[in-house]
Amino acid sequence: MPRRGKQDQKDDFTELKQFASVEEVDRAVQKLQSRLFDVQRLKTEYIRYDDQKVRNVEYNIRSDILEIFGRNSPEFGEHRDFRIFWATGGVVVSDVQRQALEAENQSEFLRAIPQAEEMLNGLINRLYEKRNDLAILPAAQTRVAFQNLNLHPAVASACGDTYRSGHYREAVLNASIALVDYVRRNSGQHALDGSTLMSTVFSANKPLLAFNDLTNKTEKDEQEGFMHLFVGAVLALRNPRAHALFDDSPELALDYIAFLSMLAKRLDSAKRV
């Protein structure tokens, strides 16, 4: 049976773990399932109760619970002193008594293994509940999608923290400001701003940065099209959020940020004319 140590008066095991994504929960489940398999192998491989392998399994369980749920969590508070089995000691005066005591300890150890399995399965089921809660929340789903986006570094560094913290208007604003700054750096036009900057840098007639060789109408149309997209990023995304409060949803903010990232990536391929 697991034995609990005395709780330090300064400890407060009331901090519930807040998982950021379904993926984070899945990684936690995978860890605990590995520990569950470790416990089951102690029985199938006929490991003795006093073998170091048992201590290793117990340590890994305690360590993973700490890592997954946190030091101040109820889960760690309950299982921080976890042991599969506490051996019974006693005065042994003969080999017969020693063998009898060892046999009793081994028998008790094997009977304790299902309790350890039940404990781990309980934690795994708790994680599955948290996973289900995350999966049905649109904001949580978009946070997972945001983490999976391959954003341009300039955009990612500007809006990552604000998006993950739920400040979606600020995330879009920061991403659009980052794009404007990136255009300035690549073009050298630090004195220009907004739509004037974009129309000057990406002009179809006399661009400073070109997305192709501009040798025919199709290529000039592409250049002009991207110019309008960059202008639109300023007029439709940056300017309104810089001057008014917008209630951007997590889904819409995700789409806007992905669009701004695409423009930044396309800018990387542009060449000076």
C-alpha positions in Angstrom: 0.0 0.0 0.0 1.3 3.5 -0.7 2.2 5.4 2.5 1.9 9.1 2.8 4.4 11.2 4.5 3.6 14.0 6.9 2.5 17.1 5.0 4.7 20.1 5.6 2.6 23.0 7.0 3.9 25.3 4.4 2.7 23.1 1.5 -0.5 24.0 -0.1 -1.7 21.4 -2.6 -4.6 23.3 -4.1 -3.2 24.6 -7.3 -5.1 22.8 -10.2 -3.0 22.2 -13.3 -4.3 24.3 -16.3 -3.4 22.4 -19.5 -2.8 24.7 -22.5 -3.7 22.2 -25.2 -5.0 18.7 -26.1 -1.4 17.9 -27.2 -0.1 18.7 -23.7 -2.6 16.4 -22.1 -1.8 13.6 -24.6 1.9 13.8 -23.7 1.0 13.6 -20.0 -1.2 10.5 -20.7 1.6 8.9 -22.6 4.0 9.4 -19.7 1.6 7.8 -17.2 0.8 5.0 -19.5 4.6 4.2 -19.7 4.7 4.2 -15.9 1.7 1.9 -15.8 3.5 -0.6 -18.1 6.5 -0.4 -15.8 4.4 -1.4 -12.8 2.8 -4.3 -14.8 6.3 -5.6 -15.8 7.3 -5.9 -12.2 4.7 -8.6 -11.9 5.1 -10.3 -15.3 8.9 -10.4 -14.9 8.8 -11.7 -11.3 10.7 -8.8 -9.8 11.5 -9.1 -6.1 10.0 -6.5 -3.8 13.4 -5.4 -2.7 14.9 -5.1 -6.2 16.3 -1.7 -7.2 14.0 -1.9 -10.3 11.1 -1.4 -7.9 12.6 1.8 -6.4 13.3 3.1 -9.9 9.7 2.6 -11.0 8.4 4.3 -7.8 10.8 7.2 -8.3 9.7 7.7 -12.0 6.1 7.7 -11.0 6.6 10.4 -8.4 8.8 12.4 -10.8 6.2 12.2 -13.6 3.3 13.2 -11.3 5.4 16.2 -10.2 6.2 17.2 -13.8 2.7 16.7 -15.1 0.6 18.3 -12.4 3.0 20.6 -10.6 4.5 20.8 -7.1 1.4 22.5 -5.5 -1.2 20.2 -7.2 -3.5 17.9 -5.2 -2.2 15.0 -7.3 1.4 15.6 -6.2 0.3 16.3 -2.6 -1.4 12.9 -2.6 1.3 10.9 -4.2 4.6 12.7 -3.5 5.6 9.8 -1.1 4.3 7.1 -3.3 5.6 3.6 -2.8 4.1 0.4 -4.3 4.9 -1.5 -1.1 6.5 -0.9 2.3 8.3 -4.0 3.4 7.6 -5.4 6.8 10.7 -5.7 9.0 11.4 -7.7 12.1 13.9 -9.6 14.1 15.1 -12.6 12.2 17.1 -15.3 14.1 17.1 -18.1 11.6 17.1 -18.7 7.8 13.7 -20.2 8.1 12.3 -17.0 9.6 14.1 -14.9 7.1 12.7 -16.9 4.2 9.2 -16.8 5.7 9.5 -13.0 6.1 10.7 -12.5 2.5 8.0 -14.8 1.2 5.4 -12.8 3.1 6.8 -9.5 1.8 6.9 -10.7 -1.8 3.3 -11.9 -1.5 2.1 -8.5 -0.1 4.1 -6.8 -2.8 2.3 -8.7 -5.6 -1.0 -7.9 -4.0 -0.1 -4.2 -3.9 0.7 -3.9 -7.6 -3.0 -3.8 -8.7 -3.5 -0.8 -6.3 -0.6 1.0 -8.0 -2.2 0.2 -11.3 -5.6 1.6 -10.1 -3.9 4.8 -8.9 -2.2 5.4 -12.3 -5.4 4.6 -14.2 -7.2 7.1 -12.0 -4.8 9.8 -12.9 -5.0 8.9 -16.6 -8.8 9.0 -16.5 -8.5 12.5 -14.9 -6.3 13.6 -17.7 -8.8 12.3 -20.3 -11.5 14.4 -18.6 -9.3 17.5 -18.9 -8.6 16.5 -22.6 -12.4 16.3 -23.3 -12.9 19.7 -21.7 -10.2 21.3 -23.9 -11.4 19.6 -27.0 -14.9 21.2 -26.8 -13.6 24.7 -26.2 -13.2 26.7 -29.4 -10.5 28.9 -27.8 -8.6 25.8 -26.8 -8.9 24.3 -30.3 -7.5 27.5 -31.9 -4.6 27.6 -29.4 -3.7 24.1 -30.6 -4.0 25.2 -34.2 -1.9 28.3 -33.4 0.9 26.1 -31.9 0.9 24.1 -35.1 1.3 27.1 -37.4 4.6 27.5 -39.0 4.6 31.2 -38.5 7.3 33.6 -39.9 9.7 34.3 -37.0 9.1 38.1 -37.1 5.3 37.5 -36.8 5.6 34.7 -34.3 7.8 36.6 -31.9 5.5 39.6 -32.0 2.2 37.9 -31.4 2.9 34.5 -29.8 2.5 35.5 -26.1 -0.5 37.7 -26.6 -2.4 35.1 -28.7 -1.7 32.3 -26.2 -2.8 34.5 -23.3 -6.2 35.2 -25.1 -5.5 38.8 -26.1 -6.6 38.3 -29.7 -6.9 42.0 -30.8 -3.5 42.8 -29.5 -2.1 39.7 -31.2 -3.4 40.8 -34.6 -2.2 44.3 -34.0 1.3 43.2 -33.0 1.6 40.9 -35.9 0.6 43.6 -38.4 3.0 46.1 -36.8 5.7 43.5 -37.1 5.0 43.1 -40.8 5.2 46.8 -41.4 8.6 47.0 -39.6 9.8 44.0 -41.6 8.9 45.7 -44.8 10.8 48.8 -43.6 13.9 46.8 -42.8 13.9 44.9 -46.1 13.3 48.0 -48.2 15.3 50.5 -46.3 12.3 52.9 -46.3 12.3 53.7 -42.6 10.7 57.2 -43.1 7.5 55.8 -44.7 4.6 54.1 -43.1 1.2 52.5 -43.8 -0.3 52.3 -47.2 2.3 54.8 -48.6 5.1 52.5 -47.5 3.5 49.4 -49.1 2.5 51.1 -52.4 6.0 52.6 -52.8 7.9 49.4 -52.0 5.7 47.1 -54.0 4.6 49.3 -56.9 3.9 47.4 -60.1 5.6 50.1 -62.2 8.7 51.1 -60.2 9.0 48.7 -57.2 11.8 48.7 -54.7 11.1 45.0 -54.0 9.8 42.7 -56.6 8.3 39.2 -56.3 9.3 38.2 -59.9 11.1 39.5 -62.9 8.2 41.8 -64.1 8.8 40.7 -67.7 5.2 40.3 -68.7 1.6 41.3 -67.8 1.1 38.2 -65.6 4.1 39.0 -63.5 3.2 42.6 -63.2 -0.3 41.6 -62.2 1.1 39.4 -59.4 3.3 42.3 -58.3 0.3 44.6 -58.1 -1.8 42.0 -56.4 0.7 41.6 -53.6 1.0 45.3 -53.3 -2.7 45.5 -52.6 -2.5 42.6 -50.1 0.3 44.5 -48.2 -1.8 47.7 -48.3 -4.8 45.8 -47.1 -2.9 44.4 -44.2 -2.3 47.9 -43.0 -5.7 49.4 -43.8 -7.9 46.4 -42.7 -5.8 44.9 -39.9 -3.3 47.3 -38.3 -5.0 50.7 -38.5 -8.4 49.8 -37.2 -6.9 47.9 -34.2 -4.5 50.8 -33.5 -7.3 53.3 -33.1 -10.3 51.3 -31.8 -11.1 48.3 -29.6 -11.9 45.2 -31.7 -13.4 42.0 -30.3 -11.5 39.6 -32.4 -12.5 35.9 -32.0 -9.7 33.4 -31.6 -10.6 31.8 -34.9 -10.6 35.1 -36.8 -7.4 36.2 -35.2 -5.8 32.9 -36.1 -6.7 33.5 -39.8 -5.4 37.1 -39.8 -2.1 36.1 -38.2 -1.6 33.3 -40.7 -2.3 35.8 -43.5 0.3 38.3 -42.1 2.8 35.5 -41.7 2.3 34.5 -45.3 3.0 38.0 -46.5 6.2 38.1 -44.4 7.3 34.8 -45.9 6.6 36.1 -49.4 8.6 39.2 -48.6 11.6 37.0 -47.9 11.5 35.9 -51.5 11.3 39.4 -52.9 14.4 40.9 -54.5 15.6 44.5 -54.7 15.1 46.1 -58.1 
